[in-house]
Amino acid sequence: MGTVDVEVKYFPGGPAASAAAGSYVCFQDARNYSQCVGYTNNLGRITLSNVVVGSFTVTAQHPQVWHITARQTGTLPAAGQTVPVTVTLPAMAPVRVTVLRGATPVANVGVNIRTSLYPYFSTEARRTATDT
């Protein structure tokens, strides 16, 4: 058995931590044994002990938006070793949409958005013409 030192970062690089809690981390080892192991500290780090030699996958949740996750694979080559793994959460940003009919903003129009994280469209918001 060995150790995996996990660091979870925001894109493009700061530690994924918040005042309330860090990133929630789950782990799957070479035996396909899965376990959620806890939260990262204020530096975005957590240490996983007693990891079985072989391949593994670490999954981390965004500290404030739990359905945003990132995954990183790695390999523990031999017993007694420590392997560092960095998991980088995907970039997040607000999207501003103005629906036009010609050059005029259209009020109360539903906008469906499909992101790279989800293979389906979802209605995110309804706005008025003054909210363009």
JOJOUR-V623328 format. One record per residue. N is the residue number from 1. RES is the residue in three letters. SS is DSSP state (A for helix, B for strand, O for the rest). OMEGA is omega in whole degrees, -180 to 180 (NA if undefined). Layout:
BEGIN
n=N res=RES ss=SS omega=OMEGA
n=N res=RES ss=SS omega=OMEGA
END
This chain:
BEGIN
n=1 res=MET ss=O omega=-179
n=2 res=GLY ss=B omega=-175
n=3 res=THR ss=B omega=173
n=4 res=VAL ss=B omega=176
n=5 res=ASP ss=B omega=-175
n=6 res=VAL ss=B omega=172
n=7 res=GLU ss=B omega=179
n=8 res=VAL ss=B omega=-177
n=9 res=LYS ss=B omega=168
n=10 res=TYR ss=O omega=170
n=11 res=PHE ss=O omega=13
n=12 res=PRO ss=O omega=176
n=13 res=GLY ss=O omega=-179
n=14 res=GLY ss=O omega=-180
n=15 res=PRO ss=B omega=179
n=16 res=ALA ss=O omega=-180
n=17 res=ALA ss=B omega=176
n=18 res=SER ss=O omega=180
n=19 res=ALA ss=O omega=-178
n=20 res=ALA ss=O omega=-177
n=21 res=ALA ss=O omega=176
n=22 res=GLY ss=B omega=178
n=23 res=SER ss=O omega=178
n=24 res=TYR ss=B omega=-173
n=25 res=VAL ss=B omega=174
n=26 res=CYS ss=B omega=-169
n=27 res=PHE ss=B omega=173
n=28 res=GLN ss=B omega=-176
n=29 res=ASP ss=O omega=-176
n=30 res=ALA ss=O omega=179
n=31 res=ARG ss=O omega=-174
n=32 res=ASN ss=O omega=175
n=33 res=TYR ss=O omega=-179
n=34 res=SER ss=B omega=179
n=35 res=GLN ss=B omega=170
n=36 res=CYS ss=B omega=-167
n=37 res=VAL ss=B omega=177
n=38 res=GLY ss=B omega=-176
n=39 res=TYR ss=B omega=173
n=40 res=THR ss=O omega=178
n=41 res=ASN ss=O omega=-178
n=42 res=ASN ss=O omega=175
n=43 res=LEU ss=O omega=-180
n=44 res=GLY ss=O omega=-175
n=45 res=ARG ss=B omega=172
n=46 res=ILE ss=B omega=179
n=47 res=THR ss=B omega=178
n=48 res=LEU ss=B omega=-178
n=49 res=SER ss=B omega=177
n=50 res=ASN ss=B omega=179
n=51 res=VAL ss=B omega=-180
n=52 res=VAL ss=O omega=177
n=53 res=VAL ss=O omega=180
n=54 res=GLY ss=B omega=-177
n=55 res=SER ss=B omega=179
n=56 res=PHE ss=B omega=176
n=57 res=THR ss=B omega=176
n=58 res=VAL ss=B omega=177
n=59 res=THR ss=B omega=-179
n=60 res=ALA ss=B omega=176
n=61 res=GLN ss=B omega=174
n=62 res=HIS ss=O omega=-177
n=63 res=PRO ss=O omega=-179
n=64 res=GLN ss=O omega=-177
n=65 res=VAL ss=O omega=-167
n=66 res=TRP ss=O omega=-179
n=67 res=HIS ss=O omega=174
n=68 res=ILE ss=O omega=-177
n=69 res=THR ss=B omega=173
n=70 res=ALA ss=B omega=-175
n=71 res=ARG ss=B omega=177
n=72 res=GLN ss=B omega=177
n=73 res=THR ss=B omega=178
n=74 res=GLY ss=B omega=179
n=75 res=THR ss=B omega=171
n=76 res=LEU ss=B omega=-171
n=77 res=PRO ss=O omega=-177
n=78 res=ALA ss=O omega=179
n=79 res=ALA ss=O omega=177
n=80 res=GLY ss=O omega=-179
n=81 res=GLN ss=O omega=175
n=82 res=THR ss=B omega=-179
n=83 res=VAL ss=B omega=175
n=84 res=PRO ss=B omega=177
n=85 res=VAL ss=B omega=175
n=86 res=THR ss=B omega=177
n=87 res=VAL ss=B omega=-180
n=88 res=THR ss=B omega=178
n=89 res=LEU ss=O omega=-178
n=90 res=PRO ss=O omega=178
n=91 res=ALA ss=O omega=177
n=92 res=MET ss=O omega=178
n=93 res=ALA ss=O omega=175
n=94 res=PRO ss=O omega=177
n=95 res=VAL ss=O omega=179
n=96 res=ARG ss=O omega=-176
n=97 res=VAL ss=O omega=172
n=98 res=THR ss=O omega=178
n=99 res=VAL ss=O omega=-177
n=100 res=LEU ss=B omega=167
n=101 res=ARG ss=B omega=-170
n=102 res=GLY ss=O omega=177
n=103 res=ALA ss=O omega=-175
n=104 res=THR ss=B omega=175
n=105 res=PRO ss=B omega=-180
n=106 res=VAL ss=O omega=-178
n=107 res=ALA ss=O omega=171
n=108 res=ASN ss=O omega=179
n=109 res=VAL ss=B omega=175
n=110 res=GLY ss=B omega=179
n=111 res=VAL ss=B omega=177
n=112 res=ASN ss=B omega=-177
n=113 res=ILE ss=B omega=173
n=114 res=ARG ss=O omega=-178
n=115 res=THR ss=O omega=177
n=116 res=SER ss=O omega=-179
n=117 res=LEU ss=O omega=-176
n=118 res=TYR ss=O omega=-176
n=119 res=PRO ss=O omega=-180
n=120 res=TYR ss=O omega=178
n=121 res=PHE ss=O omega=176
n=122 res=SER ss=B omega=176
n=123 res=THR ss=B omega=-174
n=124 res=GLU ss=B omega=-175
n=125 res=ALA ss=B omega=171
n=126 res=ARG ss=B omega=-177
n=127 res=ARG ss=B omega=174
n=128 res=THR ss=O omega=-179
n=129 res=ALA ss=A omega=-179
n=130 res=THR ss=A omega=180
n=131 res=ASP ss=A omega=-177
n=132 res=THR ss=O omega=NA
END
